[in-house]
Amino acid sequence: MSFRLSKKVSLEEGDKIRVSGGPYFLAQSGKKISMGEHGVGTFAGAEENGEAIYVKFDRMSAPRFVYIGPERLSESTGTTLRPHKIVKLRKKV
Protein backbone atom coordinates (compact mmCIF):
# COMPACT_ATOMS: atom_id res chain seq x y z
CA MET A 1 0.00 0.00 0.00
CA SER A 2 1.26 3.46 -0.90
CA PHE A 3 0.19 6.73 0.75
CA ARG A 4 1.10 10.23 -0.45
CA LEU A 5 2.05 12.27 2.63
CA SER A 6 2.98 15.39 0.62
CA LYS A 7 3.91 16.37 -2.94
CA LYS A 8 7.46 15.09 -2.40
CA VAL A 9 6.95 12.25 0.08
CA SER A 10 5.02 9.02 -0.27
CA LEU A 11 5.02 6.20 2.26
CA GLU A 12 5.15 2.50 1.49
CA GLU A 13 4.23 -0.19 3.98
CA GLY A 14 7.35 -0.93 6.05
CA ASP A 15 8.92 2.57 5.75
CA LYS A 16 10.49 3.91 8.95
CA ILE A 17 9.05 7.23 10.13
CA ARG A 18 9.44 9.62 13.06
CA VAL A 19 6.20 10.84 14.66
CA SER A 20 5.88 13.97 16.83
CA GLY A 21 3.33 16.64 17.77
CA GLY A 22 -0.30 15.68 17.50
CA PRO A 23 -3.50 16.21 19.50
CA TYR A 24 -3.50 17.84 22.92
CA PHE A 25 -5.90 18.66 25.73
CA LEU A 26 -5.85 22.16 27.21
CA ALA A 27 -6.21 21.85 31.00
CA GLN A 28 -7.94 24.48 33.15
CA SER A 29 -4.49 25.55 34.36
CA GLY A 30 -3.59 26.44 30.75
CA LYS A 31 -1.14 23.54 30.41
CA LYS A 32 -1.23 21.54 27.15
CA ILE A 33 -1.38 17.79 27.81
CA SER A 34 -0.14 15.76 24.84
CA MET A 35 -2.57 13.10 23.63
CA GLY A 36 -0.54 12.07 20.59
CA GLU A 37 1.92 9.35 19.71
CA HIS A 38 5.68 10.03 19.60
CA GLY A 39 8.76 8.18 18.45
CA VAL A 40 10.11 6.11 15.59
CA GLY A 41 7.90 3.47 14.03
CA THR A 42 6.98 1.60 10.89
CA PHE A 43 4.26 2.76 8.49
CA ALA A 44 1.52 0.11 8.45
CA GLY A 45 -1.33 1.72 6.46
CA ALA A 46 -3.64 4.71 6.04
CA GLU A 47 -7.33 5.50 6.32
CA GLU A 48 -9.11 6.08 3.04
CA ASN A 49 -10.19 9.63 4.00
CA GLY A 50 -6.53 10.64 4.46
CA GLU A 51 -7.00 11.92 8.03
CA ALA A 52 -5.06 9.17 9.77
CA ILE A 53 -2.27 6.69 9.26
CA TYR A 54 -1.41 3.60 11.27
CA VAL A 55 2.06 3.16 12.73
CA LYS A 56 3.69 0.22 14.51
CA PHE A 57 6.07 1.53 17.17
CA ASP A 58 7.69 -1.81 17.95
CA ARG A 59 7.64 -5.29 16.50
CA MET A 60 5.13 -6.67 19.01
CA SER A 61 2.61 -3.80 19.02
CA ALA A 62 -0.60 -3.46 17.09
CA PRO A 63 -0.63 -0.48 14.70
CA ARG A 64 -1.62 2.76 16.45
CA PHE A 65 -3.82 5.55 15.10
CA VAL A 66 -1.84 8.70 14.20
CA TYR A 67 -3.97 11.74 13.28
CA ILE A 68 -2.79 13.81 10.27
CA GLY A 69 -6.01 15.64 9.32
CA PRO A 70 -6.81 19.35 9.68
CA GLU A 71 -6.58 21.03 13.08
CA ARG A 72 -9.96 21.18 14.81
CA LEU A 73 -11.57 20.94 18.24
CA SER A 74 -13.29 17.66 19.14
CA GLU A 75 -16.74 18.57 20.46
CA SER A 76 -17.09 15.27 22.34
CA THR A 77 -13.75 15.26 24.19
CA GLY A 78 -12.54 18.88 24.17
CA THR A 79 -9.26 17.70 22.65
CA THR A 80 -7.62 19.88 20.01
CA LEU A 81 -6.97 17.53 17.09
CA ARG A 82 -3.71 18.95 15.77
CA PRO A 83 -2.00 16.87 13.07
CA HIS A 84 1.07 14.83 13.98
CA LYS A 85 4.33 15.71 12.24
CA ILE A 86 5.59 12.80 10.15
CA VAL A 87 9.17 12.52 8.86
CA LYS A 88 10.21 9.65 6.61
CA LEU A 89 13.59 8.33 7.73
CA ARG A 90 16.28 7.56 5.18
CA LYS A 91 17.62 4.07 4.89
CA LYS A 92 21.19 3.70 6.17
CA VAL A 93 23.68 2.99 3.43
C-alpha positions as CSV (number, residue, x, y, z in Angstrom):
1,M,0.0,0.0,0.0
2,S,1.3,3.5,-0.9
3,F,0.2,6.7,0.8
4,R,1.1,10.2,-0.5
5,L,2.1,12.3,2.6
6,S,3.0,15.4,0.6
7,K,3.9,16.4,-2.9
8,K,7.5,15.1,-2.4
9,V,6.9,12.2,0.1
10,S,5.0,9.0,-0.3
11,L,5.0,6.2,2.3
12,E,5.1,2.5,1.5
13,E,4.2,-0.2,4.0
14,G,7.4,-0.9,6.1
15,D,8.9,2.6,5.7
16,K,10.5,3.9,8.9
17,I,9.1,7.2,10.1
18,R,9.4,9.6,13.1
19,V,6.2,10.8,14.7
20,S,5.9,14.0,16.8
21,G,3.3,16.6,17.8
22,G,-0.3,15.7,17.5
23,P,-3.5,16.2,19.5
24,Y,-3.5,17.8,22.9
25,F,-5.9,18.7,25.7
26,L,-5.8,22.2,27.2
27,A,-6.2,21.8,31.0
28,Q,-7.9,24.5,33.1
29,S,-4.5,25.5,34.4
30,G,-3.6,26.4,30.7
31,K,-1.1,23.5,30.4
32,K,-1.2,21.5,27.1
33,I,-1.4,17.8,27.8
34,S,-0.1,15.8,24.8
35,M,-2.6,13.1,23.6
36,G,-0.5,12.1,20.6
37,E,1.9,9.3,19.7
38,H,5.7,10.0,19.6
39,G,8.8,8.2,18.5
40,V,10.1,6.1,15.6
41,G,7.9,3.5,14.0
42,T,7.0,1.6,10.9
43,F,4.3,2.8,8.5
44,A,1.5,0.1,8.4
45,G,-1.3,1.7,6.5
46,A,-3.6,4.7,6.0
47,E,-7.3,5.5,6.3
48,E,-9.1,6.1,3.0
49,N,-10.2,9.6,4.0
50,G,-6.5,10.6,4.5
51,E,-7.0,11.9,8.0
52,A,-5.1,9.2,9.8
53,I,-2.3,6.7,9.3
54,Y,-1.4,3.6,11.3
55,V,2.1,3.2,12.7
56,K,3.7,0.2,14.5
57,F,6.1,1.5,17.2
58,D,7.7,-1.8,17.9
59,R,7.6,-5.3,16.5
60,M,5.1,-6.7,19.0
61,S,2.6,-3.8,19.0
62,A,-0.6,-3.5,17.1
63,P,-0.6,-0.5,14.7
64,R,-1.6,2.8,16.5
65,F,-3.8,5.5,15.1
66,V,-1.8,8.7,14.2
67,Y,-4.0,11.7,13.3
68,I,-2.8,13.8,10.3
69,G,-6.0,15.6,9.3
70,P,-6.8,19.3,9.7
71,E,-6.6,21.0,13.1
72,R,-10.0,21.2,14.8
73,L,-11.6,20.9,18.2
74,S,-13.3,17.7,19.1
75,E,-16.7,18.6,20.5
76,S,-17.1,15.3,22.3
77,T,-13.7,15.3,24.2
78,G,-12.5,18.9,24.2
79,T,-9.3,17.7,22.7
80,T,-7.6,19.9,20.0
81,L,-7.0,17.5,17.1
82,R,-3.7,18.9,15.8
83,P,-2.0,16.9,13.1
84,H,1.1,14.8,14.0
85,K,4.3,15.7,12.2
86,I,5.6,12.8,10.1
87,V,9.2,12.5,8.9
88,K,10.2,9.6,6.6
89,L,13.6,8.3,7.7
90,R,16.3,7.6,5.2
91,K,17.6,4.1,4.9
92,K,21.2,3.7,6.2
93,V,23.7,3.0,3.4
